Amino acid sequence: MAWILVIVPFLFGLFSFILRNRRIVLILFLLGGILHFVLTIWIWISPTEGNSLVFLDPLGVLILTVTSFLFLMVTFYSIGYLKHHMERSSLTIGCMFFFLAAMSLVGVSADMGLLWVAVEATTLASAPLIYFHKDHRSLEATWKYLLICSVGIALALMGNIFLSYAGGDSIAGLYIPDLMSNANRFDPRWLKVAFILLLVGYGTKMGLAPMHFWLPDAHSEAPSMVSALLSGSLLNCAFLGILRAYGILRLSGLEEWGGNILVLFGVVSLVLAALFLIRQTDFKRMFAYSSVEHMGILALGIGVGGLAGTGALLHLINHSLIKAFLFLVAGNILAFYQTKKIDSVGGMIYKAPKTAFLWVVGFFAIAGSPPFGLFVSEWIILKGLINSERWMLIIVYLIALFIVFASLARYIIPMTFSRSAPNIEKPERWFFNKEPLWMWVPPLLLASIPLIMGLYVPPILLNFLSAVFSVWGGV
């Protein structure tokens, strides 16, 4: 069953390239998204045994489920979007299916070497998507993405080599369950080197500062449905690689050492993102830096451990849904105003009321305001920090969150409610005086889940996340 989740989108991607009829390709796109999500749900109902290459553990299934659901919502949105860009639909849809196949392979990989291959495959599959608009800015963003992420993945490869060397004769390969069962036999010196290389390597792809420089450009220049997958799904795949490595480190008795390094990267990411958000001119770039902020929160929560670690996994789910939602709404704004400049957008509530409503909802959701799920997960992480009595971290954490909230409010509120709205010289005809269902229903569905989890988090979900973290992050 695990291989099916990789093979199905790969085959759909091949058919998308082969078929000439673009309308059939759009139908294929929708069917592929639905089928992958159905197969993912089936895994929860009927889990299967793995082998030396692939397996389905709770952590991987969690990442898979988030990825598959986001892809389904992006599919509904993209069909409407690509109807107005039919000349690029086959290439775009084919690459998106390959992107999904690569991310699915990350989730089911039972071998650290295969996981490395899968993460590299996500880079190759998504690079053409970033170059969608084929202008000099998207070209620059694509090359920066390829260059920086390739350096990161090269470091991760070295990390795998040192990981194998640290295991010595106690391991026969990089099979993850084997690595975990023999972690107490690893040479701690080489294991530390391996973890640092894996953290920096996968952290580059995750967007942790100071390796995050590709992220603002790629998220800003890619079409919004691609930005939604980059921020909502791809960053989680890189985070999965870090968690796999940290689980091995924890079982070797180096949990405290590794946790402190994760906390360091988390704090640096959180603080730098908050500072960069103070002054922004591009609203898609603004949310790219918000992704850096939230990746920092994830690293911080996992590094602190305990309750904060469980909160970090809940934060992963909420952030993925909300950030994908916001990038889709950002696509609506870009379609109407034909610009990403914050100063050139205003009076949205009067010109595109549905999009304006979603934009404000997204602001409160991503800023961690009640009653949305990010408020709950950030509160759980704060309680974990209090339990660990890390008072300086608590101060930095709260100040950074306040700066982020104030910075986002500074830009989003005028964009939505200012009466001095800029003139729109060339609005898209299909948007003007009309907001099609495909532009606001998928974002609305994405926003509804974090809203529900902000009002009530099912105990079964918290117990599941706590059990996952106890395996991969300690207790």
VOLOKOL-605169 format. One record per residue (C-alpha): residue number from 1; x, z, y. Coordinates in nm, 2 decimals. Layout:
BEGIN
TIBA seq     c1     c3     c2
TIBA NUM      X      Z      Y
...
END
This chain:
BEGIN
TIBA seq     c1     c3     c2
TIBA   1   0.00   0.00   0.00
TIBA   2   0.28   0.08   0.24
TIBA   3   0.43  -0.27   0.22
TIBA   4   0.08  -0.42   0.29
TIBA   5   0.09  -0.27   0.64
TIBA   6   0.40  -0.47   0.71
TIBA   7   0.32  -0.79   0.52
TIBA   8  -0.03  -0.84   0.67
TIBA   9   0.07  -0.86   1.04
TIBA  10   0.38  -1.06   0.95
TIBA  11   0.17  -1.32   0.77
TIBA  12  -0.08  -1.33   1.06
TIBA  13   0.21  -1.38   1.29
TIBA  14   0.33  -1.68   1.09
TIBA  15  -0.02  -1.83   1.08
TIBA  16  -0.04  -1.79   1.46
TIBA  17   0.27  -2.00   1.51
TIBA  18   0.15  -2.27   1.26
TIBA  19  -0.21  -2.32   1.37
TIBA  20  -0.27  -2.56   1.65
TIBA  21  -0.62  -2.46   1.75
TIBA  22  -0.57  -2.19   2.01
TIBA  23  -0.93  -2.06   1.98
TIBA  24  -0.88  -2.00   1.61
TIBA  25  -0.56  -1.82   1.69
TIBA  26  -0.75  -1.58   1.91
TIBA  27  -1.00  -1.52   1.63
TIBA  28  -0.71  -1.46   1.40
TIBA  29  -0.57  -1.21   1.65
TIBA  30  -0.89  -1.00   1.65
TIBA  31  -0.92  -1.01   1.27
TIBA  32  -0.55  -0.91   1.22
TIBA  33  -0.59  -0.61   1.45
TIBA  34  -0.91  -0.50   1.27
TIBA  35  -0.76  -0.55   0.92
TIBA  36  -0.45  -0.35   1.01
TIBA  37  -0.65  -0.06   1.14
TIBA  38  -0.88  -0.06   0.84
TIBA  39  -0.57  -0.05   0.61
TIBA  40  -0.42   0.24   0.81
TIBA  41  -0.75   0.44   0.78
TIBA  42  -0.75   0.37   0.40
TIBA  43  -0.41   0.54   0.38
TIBA  44  -0.57   0.86   0.50
TIBA  45  -0.84   0.83   0.24
TIBA  46  -0.62   0.72  -0.05
TIBA  47  -0.25   0.81   0.00
TIBA  48  -0.01   0.64  -0.24
TIBA  49   0.34   0.72  -0.38
TIBA  50   0.65   0.56  -0.22
TIBA  51   0.98   0.44  -0.35
TIBA  52   1.34   0.42  -0.24
TIBA  53   1.26   0.19   0.05
TIBA  54   0.91   0.28   0.18
TIBA  55   0.70   0.59   0.17
TIBA  56   0.40   0.74   0.35
TIBA  57   0.47   1.09   0.47
TIBA  58   0.24   1.26   0.73
TIBA  59   0.48   1.20   1.02
TIBA  60   0.51   0.83   0.95
TIBA  61   0.13   0.80   0.90
TIBA  62   0.07   0.98   1.23
TIBA  63   0.29   0.72   1.41
TIBA  64   0.13   0.44   1.22
TIBA  65  -0.22   0.55   1.31
TIBA  66  -0.15   0.57   1.68
TIBA  67   0.02   0.23   1.67
TIBA  68  -0.26   0.06   1.48
TIBA  69  -0.53   0.20   1.70
TIBA  70  -0.35   0.10   2.02
TIBA  71  -0.29  -0.25   1.88
TIBA  72  -0.66  -0.28   1.80
TIBA  73  -0.76  -0.18   2.16
TIBA  74  -0.50  -0.41   2.30
TIBA  75  -0.63  -0.69   2.08
TIBA  76  -0.98  -0.66   2.24
TIBA  77  -0.83  -0.66   2.58
TIBA  78  -0.58  -0.94   2.52
TIBA  79  -0.84  -1.19   2.39
TIBA  80  -1.01  -1.19   2.73
TIBA  81  -0.67  -1.20   2.91
TIBA  82  -0.53  -1.49   2.70
TIBA  83  -0.84  -1.70   2.75
TIBA  84  -0.70  -1.76   3.10
TIBA  85  -0.35  -1.82   2.96
TIBA  86  -0.43  -2.04   2.66
TIBA  87  -0.11  -2.24   2.69
TIBA  88   0.09  -1.93   2.59
TIBA  89  -0.16  -1.77   2.35
TIBA  90   0.00  -1.89   2.01
TIBA  91   0.35  -1.77   2.09
TIBA  92   0.23  -1.45   2.25
TIBA  93   0.00  -1.36   1.96
TIBA  94   0.26  -1.45   1.70
TIBA  95   0.52  -1.23   1.86
TIBA  96   0.27  -0.94   1.90
TIBA  97   0.19  -0.96   1.52
TIBA  98   0.57  -0.96   1.44
TIBA  99   0.60  -0.66   1.68
TIBA 100   0.33  -0.48   1.49
TIBA 101   0.49  -0.56   1.16
TIBA 102   0.82  -0.42   1.28
TIBA 103   0.66  -0.10   1.42
TIBA 104   0.47  -0.06   1.09
TIBA 105   0.80  -0.09   0.90
TIBA 106   0.95   0.19   1.12
TIBA 107   0.65   0.41   1.02
TIBA 108   0.69   0.35   0.64
TIBA 109   1.07   0.34   0.61
TIBA 110   1.20   0.58   0.35
TIBA 111   1.56   0.49   0.42
TIBA 112   1.75   0.56   0.74
TIBA 113   1.92   0.22   0.70
TIBA 114   1.58   0.04   0.67
TIBA 115   1.45   0.24   0.96
TIBA 116   1.75   0.11   1.17
TIBA 117   1.67  -0.25   1.07
TIBA 118   1.30  -0.20   1.17
TIBA 119   1.39  -0.05   1.51
TIBA 120   1.62  -0.35   1.57
TIBA 121   1.34  -0.58   1.46
TIBA 122   1.10  -0.43   1.72
TIBA 123   1.36  -0.53   1.99
TIBA 124   1.38  -0.89   1.87
TIBA 125   1.00  -0.93   1.83
TIBA 126   0.91  -0.78   2.17
TIBA 127   1.18  -0.95   2.38
TIBA 128   0.99  -1.28   2.41
TIBA 129   0.68  -1.09   2.52
TIBA 130   0.87  -0.94   2.81
TIBA 131   0.96  -1.29   2.92
TIBA 132   0.59  -1.39   2.92
TIBA 133   0.58  -1.49   3.29
TIBA 134   0.90  -1.69   3.27
TIBA 135   1.03  -1.61   3.61
TIBA 136   1.37  -1.47   3.72
TIBA 137   1.24  -1.11   3.73
TIBA 138   1.11  -1.12   3.37
TIBA 139   1.43  -1.30   3.26
TIBA 140   1.64  -1.02   3.41
TIBA 141   1.42  -0.75   3.25
TIBA 142   1.45  -0.93   2.91
TIBA 143   1.82  -0.95   2.92
TIBA 144   1.86  -0.59   3.03
TIBA 145   1.62  -0.48   2.75
TIBA 146   1.82  -0.68   2.49
TIBA 147   2.16  -0.57   2.62
TIBA 148   2.10  -0.19   2.66
TIBA 149   1.88  -0.15   2.35
TIBA 150   2.14  -0.35   2.15
TIBA 151   2.41  -0.10   2.26
TIBA 152   2.18   0.18   2.17
TIBA 153   2.10   0.04   1.82
TIBA 154   2.47  -0.01   1.76
TIBA 155   2.53   0.36   1.83
TIBA 156   2.25   0.44   1.59
TIBA 157   2.42   0.22   1.32
TIBA 158   2.74   0.43   1.37
TIBA 159   2.53   0.74   1.34
TIBA 160   2.40   0.62   1.00
TIBA 161   2.76   0.55   0.89
TIBA 162   2.87   0.91   0.99
TIBA 163   2.56   1.05   0.83
TIBA 164   2.66   0.88   0.50
TIBA 165   3.01   1.01   0.54
TIBA 166   2.89   1.36   0.62
TIBA 167   2.69   1.36   0.29
TIBA 168   2.99   1.26   0.09
TIBA 169   2.94   1.25  -0.29
TIBA 170   2.62   1.46  -0.26
TIBA 171   2.42   1.15  -0.17
TIBA 172   2.40   0.80  -0.31
TIBA 173   2.26   0.63  -0.01
TIBA 174   2.04   0.70   0.30
TIBA 175   1.71   0.77   0.12
TIBA 176   1.55   1.02   0.35
TIBA 177   1.41   1.27   0.09
TIBA 178   1.75   1.27  -0.08
TIBA 179   1.92   1.34   0.25
TIBA 180   1.69   1.63   0.32
TIBA 181   1.72   1.78  -0.03
TIBA 182   2.10   1.77   0.00
TIBA 183   2.14   1.86   0.37
TIBA 184   2.29   2.20   0.30
TIBA 185   2.59   2.02   0.13
TIBA 186   2.67   1.80   0.44
TIBA 187   2.99   1.85   0.63
TIBA 188   2.86   2.01   0.96
TIBA 189   3.13   1.85   1.18
TIBA 190   3.05   1.49   1.08
TIBA 191   2.67   1.57   1.07
TIBA 192   2.69   1.68   1.43
TIBA 193   2.87   1.35   1.53
TIBA 194   2.60   1.16   1.33
TIBA 195   2.32   1.33   1.51
TIBA 196   2.46   1.28   1.86
TIBA 197   2.50   0.91   1.78
TIBA 198   2.15   0.88   1.64
TIBA 199   2.01   1.07   1.93
TIBA 200   2.18   0.86   2.19
TIBA 201   2.11   0.54   2.00
TIBA 202   1.74   0.59   1.93
TIBA 203   1.71   0.79   2.26
TIBA 204   1.81   0.47   2.44
TIBA 205   1.51   0.29   2.28
TIBA 206   1.29   0.59   2.34
TIBA 207   1.37   0.59   2.71
TIBA 208   1.54   0.92   2.74
TIBA 209   1.76   0.96   3.06
TIBA 210   2.02   0.87   3.13
TIBA 211   1.98   0.58   2.88
TIBA 212   1.65   0.47   3.03
TIBA 213   1.76   0.19   3.26
TIBA 214   1.59  -0.09   3.07
TIBA 215   1.25   0.07   3.06
TIBA 216   1.12   0.04   3.42
TIBA 217   1.21  -0.33   3.44
TIBA 218   1.07  -0.42   3.10
TIBA 219   0.74  -0.22   3.14
TIBA 220   0.70  -0.36   3.49
TIBA 221   0.76  -0.73   3.42
TIBA 222   0.59  -0.76   3.08
TIBA 223   0.22  -0.85   3.08
TIBA 224   0.01  -0.53   3.08
TIBA 225  -0.11  -0.55   2.72
TIBA 226   0.25  -0.57   2.62
TIBA 227   0.35  -0.28   2.85
TIBA 228   0.07  -0.08   2.68
TIBA 229   0.23  -0.13   2.34
TIBA 230   0.59  -0.08   2.47
TIBA 231   0.50   0.26   2.62
TIBA 232   0.23   0.37   2.38
TIBA 233   0.38   0.27   2.05
TIBA 234   0.74   0.15   2.07
TIBA 235   0.87   0.47   2.23
TIBA 236   0.71   0.66   1.95
TIBA 237   0.89   0.45   1.69
TIBA 238   1.23   0.54   1.84
TIBA 239   1.12   0.91   1.86
TIBA 240   1.04   0.89   1.49
TIBA 241   1.41   0.80   1.42
TIBA 242   1.52   1.10   1.62
TIBA 243   1.28   1.33   1.43
TIBA 244   1.40   1.20   1.10
TIBA 245   1.76   1.28   1.20
TIBA 246   1.66   1.62   1.34
TIBA 247   1.48   1.71   1.01
TIBA 248   1.81   1.66   0.82
TIBA 249   2.00   1.85   1.08
TIBA 250   1.76   2.15   1.06
TIBA 251   1.79   2.18   0.69
TIBA 252   2.17   2.19   0.71
TIBA 253   2.15   2.51   0.93
TIBA 254   2.22   2.34   1.26
TIBA 255   1.87   2.36   1.40
TIBA 256   1.97   2.57   1.71
TIBA 257   2.26   2.35   1.80
TIBA 258   2.05   2.03   1.77
TIBA 259   1.76   2.19   1.95
TIBA 260   1.97   2.27   2.25
TIBA 261   2.09   1.91   2.27
TIBA 262   1.73   1.79   2.26
TIBA 263   1.64   2.03   2.53
TIBA 264   1.92   1.90   2.75
TIBA 265   1.81   1.54   2.72
TIBA 266   1.45   1.65   2.77
TIBA 267   1.52   1.83   3.09
TIBA 268   1.74   1.55   3.23
TIBA 269   1.46   1.30   3.15
TIBA 270   1.19   1.51   3.30
TIBA 271   1.38   1.59   3.62
TIBA 272   1.51   1.24   3.68
TIBA 273   1.17   1.08   3.62
TIBA 274   1.01   1.33   3.87
TIBA 275   1.27   1.25   4.13
TIBA 276   1.23   0.87   4.09
TIBA 277   0.85   0.90   4.11
TIBA 278   0.88   1.05   4.46
TIBA 279   0.94   0.70   4.61
TIBA 280   0.80   0.40   4.43
TIBA 281   0.67   0.06   4.55
TIBA 282   0.55  -0.10   4.22
TIBA 283   0.26   0.07   4.04
TIBA 284   0.36  -0.06   3.69
TIBA 285   0.71   0.06   3.75
TIBA 286   0.56   0.40   3.86
TIBA 287   0.40   0.45   3.52
TIBA 288   0.72   0.33   3.35
TIBA 289   0.90   0.63   3.50
TIBA 290   0.60   0.84   3.40
TIBA 291   0.69   0.74   3.04
TIBA 292   1.04   0.86   3.09
TIBA 293   0.89   1.19   3.20
TIBA 294   0.67   1.23   2.90
TIBA 295   0.95   1.13   2.66
TIBA 296   1.15   1.42   2.82
TIBA 297   0.86   1.65   2.75
TIBA 298   0.85   1.54   2.39
TIBA 299   1.23   1.61   2.34
TIBA 300   1.19   1.94   2.52
TIBA 301   0.91   2.06   2.30
TIBA 302   1.08   1.96   1.98
TIBA 303   1.41   2.12   2.09
TIBA 304   1.24   2.45   2.18
TIBA 305   1.05   2.44   1.85
TIBA 306   0.78   2.67   1.72
TIBA 307   0.45   2.64   1.91
TIBA 308   0.62   2.40   2.16
TIBA 309   0.70   2.16   1.88
TIBA 310   0.34   2.14   1.76
TIBA 311   0.24   2.09   2.12
TIBA 312   0.49   1.80   2.14
TIBA 313   0.33   1.62   1.86
TIBA 314  -0.01   1.66   2.02
TIBA 315   0.15   1.54   2.34
TIBA 316   0.27   1.23   2.16
TIBA 317  -0.09   1.13   2.07
TIBA 318  -0.23   1.20   2.41
TIBA 319   0.04   1.03   2.60
TIBA 320   0.02   0.72   2.38
TIBA 321  -0.35   0.68   2.44
TIBA 322  -0.35   0.75   2.81
TIBA 323  -0.04   0.54   2.90
TIBA 324  -0.18   0.24   2.71
TIBA 325  -0.51   0.29   2.89
TIBA 326  -0.33   0.30   3.23
TIBA 327  -0.13  -0.01   3.17
TIBA 328  -0.44  -0.20   3.07
TIBA 329  -0.61  -0.09   3.39
TIBA 330  -0.29  -0.18   3.59
TIBA 331  -0.34  -0.53   3.44
TIBA 332  -0.69  -0.54   3.59
TIBA 333  -0.55  -0.45   3.93
TIBA 334  -0.28  -0.71   3.91
TIBA 335  -0.53  -0.97   3.81
TIBA 336  -0.74  -0.90   4.11
TIBA 337  -0.48  -0.83   4.38
TIBA 338  -0.21  -1.07   4.25
TIBA 339   0.06  -0.81   4.33
TIBA 340   0.22  -0.50   4.18
TIBA 341   0.32  -0.36   4.53
TIBA 342   0.15  -0.03   4.59
TIBA 343   0.12  -0.10   4.97
TIBA 344  -0.07  -0.42   4.91
TIBA 345  -0.34  -0.26   4.71
TIBA 346  -0.63  -0.07   4.88
TIBA 347  -1.00  -0.03   4.89
TIBA 348  -1.03  -0.07   4.52
TIBA 349  -1.34   0.14   4.50
TIBA 350  -1.52  -0.12   4.72
TIBA 351  -1.39  -0.43   4.55
TIBA 352  -1.35  -0.34   4.18
TIBA 353  -1.55  -0.02   4.13
TIBA 354  -1.52   0.00   3.75
TIBA 355  -1.14  -0.05   3.76
TIBA 356  -1.12   0.20   4.05
TIBA 357  -1.31   0.46   3.84
TIBA 358  -1.08   0.41   3.54
TIBA 359  -0.77   0.42   3.77
TIBA 360  -0.87   0.76   3.91
TIBA 361  -0.95   0.89   3.56
TIBA 362  -0.61   0.77   3.44
TIBA 363  -0.44   0.95   3.72
TIBA 364  -0.59   1.29   3.63
TIBA 365  -0.53   1.22   3.26
TIBA 366  -0.16   1.13   3.29
TIBA 367  -0.09   1.40   3.54
TIBA 368  -0.20   1.66   3.28
TIBA 369  -0.52   1.78   3.46
TIBA 370  -0.81   1.94   3.28
TIBA 371  -1.02   1.85   3.10
TIBA 372  -0.78   1.59   2.94
TIBA 373  -0.57   1.63   2.63
TIBA 374  -0.24   1.62   2.81
TIBA 375  -0.33   1.94   2.99
TIBA 376  -0.38   2.11   2.65
TIBA 377  -0.06   1.98   2.50
TIBA 378   0.14   2.06   2.81
TIBA 379  -0.01   2.41   2.81
TIBA 380   0.08   2.46   2.44
TIBA 381   0.44   2.35   2.52
TIBA 382   0.44   2.60   2.81
TIBA 383   0.32   2.88   2.58
TIBA 384   0.60   2.78   2.34
TIBA 385   0.85   2.81   2.62
TIBA 386   0.71   3.15   2.72
TIBA 387   0.73   3.27   2.35
TIBA 388   1.10   3.17   2.34
TIBA 389   1.16   3.35   2.68
TIBA 390   1.34   3.05   2.83
TIBA 391   1.25   3.14   3.19
TIBA 392   1.47   2.89   3.36
TIBA 393   1.33   2.61   3.15
TIBA 394   0.98   2.73   3.24
TIBA 395   1.06   2.70   3.62
TIBA 396   1.21   2.36   3.59
TIBA 397   0.92   2.24   3.37
TIBA 398   0.65   2.36   3.61
TIBA 399   0.83   2.23   3.92
TIBA 400   0.88   1.89   3.76
TIBA 401   0.52   1.86   3.66
TIBA 402   0.41   1.96   4.01
TIBA 403   0.63   1.69   4.17
TIBA 404   0.49   1.43   3.93
TIBA 405   0.13   1.52   4.01
TIBA 406   0.20   1.51   4.39
TIBA 407   0.38   1.18   4.37
TIBA 408   0.11   1.01   4.16
TIBA 409  -0.16   1.14   4.39
TIBA 410   0.03   1.01   4.69
TIBA 411   0.01   0.66   4.57
TIBA 412  -0.31   0.64   4.35
TIBA 413  -0.56   0.79   4.59
TIBA 414  -0.48   0.55   4.89
TIBA 415  -0.49   0.26   4.65
TIBA 416  -0.84   0.36   4.54
TIBA 417  -1.01   0.50   4.85
TIBA 418  -0.84   0.36   5.16
TIBA 419  -1.07   0.17   5.39
TIBA 420  -0.80  -0.05   5.54
TIBA 421  -0.80  -0.27   5.23
TIBA 422  -0.56  -0.56   5.24
TIBA 423  -0.69  -0.92   5.24
TIBA 424  -0.67  -1.09   4.91
TIBA 425  -0.57  -1.45   4.97
TIBA 426  -0.60  -1.59   4.61
TIBA 427  -0.81  -1.36   4.39
TIBA 428  -0.85  -1.47   4.03
TIBA 429  -1.19  -1.66   4.01
TIBA 430  -1.28  -1.50   3.68
TIBA 431  -1.24  -1.16   3.82
TIBA 432  -1.39  -1.20   4.17
TIBA 433  -1.71  -1.01   4.21
TIBA 434  -1.72  -0.95   3.84
TIBA 435  -1.53  -0.72   3.60
TIBA 436  -1.58  -0.86   3.24
TIBA 437  -1.64  -0.62   2.96
TIBA 438  -1.31  -0.68   2.80
TIBA 439  -1.13  -0.55   3.11
TIBA 440  -1.29  -0.20   3.11
TIBA 441  -1.44  -0.13   2.77
TIBA 442  -1.10  -0.10   2.57
TIBA 443  -0.94   0.12   2.84
TIBA 444  -1.26   0.34   2.84
TIBA 445  -1.24   0.38   2.46
TIBA 446  -0.87   0.48   2.49
TIBA 447  -0.95   0.74   2.76
TIBA 448  -1.24   0.89   2.57
TIBA 449  -1.02   1.03   2.29
TIBA 450  -0.79   1.23   2.52
TIBA 451  -1.10   1.35   2.71
TIBA 452  -1.25   1.48   2.38
TIBA 453  -0.92   1.64   2.28
TIBA 454  -0.90   1.81   2.62
TIBA 455  -1.24   1.97   2.56
TIBA 456  -1.20   2.05   2.19
TIBA 457  -0.90   2.01   1.97
TIBA 458  -1.01   2.02   1.60
TIBA 459  -0.83   2.30   1.42
TIBA 460  -0.77   2.06   1.13
TIBA 461  -0.56   1.84   1.37
TIBA 462  -0.36   2.13   1.50
TIBA 463  -0.30   2.25   1.14
TIBA 464  -0.19   1.90   1.04
TIBA 465   0.05   1.87   1.34
TIBA 466   0.19   2.22   1.27
TIBA 467   0.25   2.13   0.90
TIBA 468   0.43   1.80   1.01
TIBA 469   0.65   1.99   1.25
TIBA 470   0.73   2.26   1.00
TIBA 471   0.89   1.99   0.78
TIBA 472   1.07   1.78   1.05
TIBA 473   1.13   2.03   1.33
TIBA 474   1.13   2.38   1.19
TIBA 475   0.90   2.66   1.27
END
